[in-house]
Amino acid sequence: MHELGITQNIVSIVSEKAGDQKIKRVKLEIGKLSAIMPDAIRFCFDICAEGTVLAGAKLEIDEIDGRGQCNICGAQMPLTLLAGICACGANDIKCIAGEELLIKEMEVV
């Protein structure tokens, strides 16, 4: 489960930015095409946050839908996989959303 390591990194990054300030809330954006399971991050968060300035913080996760753009005609379309076929028939699709993992916000007490 690579989400444990990812969650440890999130806690480390937020702790470093917060310094000695207590964190009340952390908001993440996780792309649906990122191979990161939000439920696993939620499960690991309290364990990883224990004993840090994030202990007791609320975790919010927004899941970002996959979106692609055709490199031939420029059309955009929803993606549920990292590949797709455009309405123009081309399969030269670039993923423009859905692979992200962002620490979007943190709220201090």
C-alpha positions in Angstrom: 0.0 0.0 0.0 1.9 3.0 -1.3 -0.7 5.3 0.2 1.0 5.0 3.7 4.2 6.5 2.3 2.3 9.2 0.4 0.4 10.1 3.6 3.6 10.2 5.6 5.0 12.7 3.0 1.8 14.8 3.1 2.1 15.0 6.9 5.8 15.9 6.7 5.3 18.6 4.1 2.3 20.2 6.0 4.2 20.0 9.3 7.2 21.7 7.8 5.1 24.5 6.4 3.2 24.9 9.6 6.2 25.1 11.9 4.9 25.2 15.5 1.3 26.1 14.4 -1.4 23.6 15.1 -3.2 22.4 12.0 -7.0 22.3 12.1 -7.8 21.1 8.5 -5.9 19.9 5.4 -7.5 19.8 2.0 -6.1 17.6 -0.8 -7.0 17.1 -4.5 -6.5 13.6 -5.8 -7.0 12.8 -9.4 -9.1 9.7 -10.2 -6.4 8.6 -12.7 -3.5 8.9 -10.1 -3.6 5.3 -8.8 -4.0 6.8 -5.3 -6.9 5.6 -3.3 -8.5 8.4 -1.3 -10.0 6.0 1.2 -6.6 4.5 2.0 -5.2 8.1 2.5 -8.1 8.8 4.9 -7.3 5.5 6.7 -3.6 6.4 7.1 -4.0 10.1 7.9 -4.8 9.9 11.6 -2.1 7.3 12.2 0.5 9.4 10.4 -0.6 12.6 12.0 -0.4 11.3 15.6 2.2 13.2 17.6 2.5 16.0 15.0 1.0 19.4 14.6 -1.6 17.7 12.4 -3.0 15.5 15.3 -6.7 15.8 15.3 -6.8 17.7 12.0 -9.7 17.2 9.7 -8.8 15.8 6.2 -10.8 16.8 3.2 -10.3 15.2 -0.2 -11.6 16.4 -3.5 -11.5 13.8 -6.2 -10.6 15.3 -9.7 -12.1 13.7 -12.7 -9.9 12.6 -15.6 -9.8 14.9 -18.6 -8.0 14.5 -21.9 -7.2 16.7 -24.9 -6.7 15.4 -28.4 -3.3 16.3 -29.8 -4.7 16.2 -33.3 -7.9 18.4 -33.2 -7.6 19.9 -29.7 -10.9 18.6 -28.5 -11.3 17.9 -24.8 -13.0 14.9 -23.4 -13.6 13.0 -20.1 -11.2 10.2 -19.4 -11.7 7.2 -17.2 -8.4 5.6 -18.3 -5.0 7.2 -19.3 -5.9 6.4 -22.9 -8.9 7.2 -25.1 -10.1 7.8 -28.6 -11.3 11.3 -29.7 -14.5 11.9 -31.7 -12.2 12.7 -34.6 -10.9 9.1 -34.5 -7.4 9.9 -33.2 -6.0 8.1 -30.2 -3.2 10.7 -29.5 -4.8 11.9 -26.3 -2.9 13.9 -23.6 -4.1 13.7 -20.0 -4.7 17.3 -18.7 -6.5 16.5 -15.4 -6.9 13.6 -13.1 -3.4 12.5 -12.3 -2.7 15.2 -9.6 -2.0 14.9 -5.9 -2.1 18.4 -4.5 -2.0 19.8 -0.9 -4.6 22.5 -1.8 -5.1 24.1 1.6 -4.2 23.9 5.3 -6.0 25.7 8.1 -4.1 26.6 11.3 -5.7 27.2 14.7 
